[in-house]
């Protein structure tokens, strides 16, 4: 072979024109030789053997066209190289191995040189001609192999970039969208979807990447061809339904020829989607929580072993996020997500405000600002609706708009004679993204409001614990002169110590725990009691959320919490209504509870004093000499002669031996059980809160007491009623 010869140069072109009669047309025999070499080693599991004749002809049209142009005297080297690299990627799409390409090119070259054998020419020209042809065939092979290698590197880099996304703190929205962007950027990948099933089991597209899919995803709904996870529906027989039910990656080799995908044949043909793979994303328990679906324009792309590894790596990376509960919210369709983002971009944000009262004085302490999106139909979308649809850009915009509006409303209320403070939620991203700090600094600078009248509520602190930069950034927030509050703090003392070290002024006990007080008062009220006292020990104030009944308000106040918030006090309201709202101070007396939950809280305090007193008679006498809150409650509602009253009398008798005695423990548990029954009855009978014990409220509580007395009497009658069964020890 003449290494100095340029196979695409003028000399080679002249030789090819001279031999035009021998190789002007690459006949079918040469093409057949190439295909024999290409498919000689294909096994039954290879994509190429699974294609129909029509599909095979389609996939081979472009590669064979290039083969026919290979001996064109005027073929441009750069154009040929780019096209050959693209053909190499197509062969990789189809799972054709490099060794198959080598064999096919070798067989093709052998047949081609045989065709050139009869060519009459000078020996030197004959040798140069053979060299030119050989070098062009080898150049074609090398370019196709490079194309395969470039595709393999692109796929590996996509996985690496997706893994790198996990090191950041972006929202699930942004993370999934960027991951799909990396995947859809792969050659001939046309679309990607992140989806979850709704309450009916229909799989709703939530995040969509790919121009054609973004334009047409709404037609899935209008044409009633939304996939489902149900196996009793034809729409559930495709890869998406199977992936959800089996928790295994599923694919379609060729969508338009797969009977299970019959509802989507026309749709896929129109959009140019040929093959599909669906990855189930499961939580730690192995239960699918979301589906990631990819579409490619070539058949069988995902069936190649290397692509199977690609899908497995993608799944492992994204499941680390799913395992953290990132996809636990309700399903938001792609159309809804777009609508929420557009609503925010138009500035249709309305801040509602919920009062927070001082549980000692009963006065208004501050208000919490709660974001709402105006749907212009008389209703508003709440954060639970729209936050999962937002990425970093929208979250920053939401924070800025909300803070500006809250400060304007604070000024307006002050002009109306209402002087208060406001709390605004601070997203988790603010711990590692100093853009939030810049936004807050600029807005506070332009506002006449004193910074100390602003409280930023931290929704989470996990990022602070994991990033020293987050802790440093939080100190800069404190430098603004604002107050900081921790929302939904954990129960441990170490959590409180971390909050104190970070400069947090207040902590909030989440409404999720408080709402269990009716079903499990022992757990909920003791948590409030212990956390409140631990927080006070290190100078942190406590707010209790979710106070939805009079009993909860009274119990929180008795247990020492500083502030209270909930429907029993006031529901969230517009800025105008807040300006007109005038709160009547509460009349909570810790020694004279008016509710069963309040009496339970007083009993917790009494029991704590009993434990401190131990068996020392002088301390026990001091504790027992004061009537308990429960005693006042029983007397107020004439309950001394009920089962609860008798149990309380028994408790007083046993208390003389100290809180450590077995009799006291048994008597205490008996009172708790009976009082719990009264809590349930009272909560059902009196759901609303009245700040003063008016005649109506007293009569309502009397009715609740009568209901409890009847329930107690019924239980006693049932226990004394003759039974044919053997009596069991109680």
Secondary structure, DSSP 4 states (H G I P E B T S, - for coil): --TT--TTSHHHHHHHHHTHHHHSS--HHHHHHHHHHHHTT--TTSHHHHS-HHHHHHHHHHHHHHHHHTT-TT--HHHHHHHHHHHHHHHHHTT--HHHHHHHHHHHHHHHHHHHTT--S-HHHHHHHHHHHHHHHHHHHHHHHHHHHHHHHHHHHHHHHHHHHTTS---HHHHHHHHHHHHHTSTTEEEEEEEEE-TTSBEEEEEEESHHHHHHHHHHHHTT---BS-TTSGGGSSHHHHHHHH-S-EEES-GGG-GGGGGGHHHHHHHT--EEEEEEEE-TTS-EEEEEEEEESSTTGGGSHHHHHHHHHHHHHHHHHHTTTTT-S----HHHHHHHHHHHHTT-EEEEEEEEEETTT--EEEEEEEEEEE-SSS-EEEHHHHGGG--HHHHHHHHHHHHHHHHHHHHHHHHTT----EEEEE-GGGGT-HHHHHHHHHHHHT--S-GGGEEEEES--HHHHH-HHHHHHHHHHHHTT-EEEEES--SSHHHHHHHHHTT--EEEE-HHHHGGGTT-HHHHHHHHHHHHHHHHHTT-EEEE----SHHHHHHHHHTT-SEE-STTT---B-HHHHHH--PPPP---TTS--SHHHHHHHHHHHHHHHHHHTT-HHHHHHHHTSPPHHHHHHHHTT-TTSHHHHHHHHHHHHHTT-TTSHHHHHHHHHHHHHHHHHHHHHHHH--S--SS--HHHHHHHHHHHHHHHHHHHHHHHHHHS--SSPP---
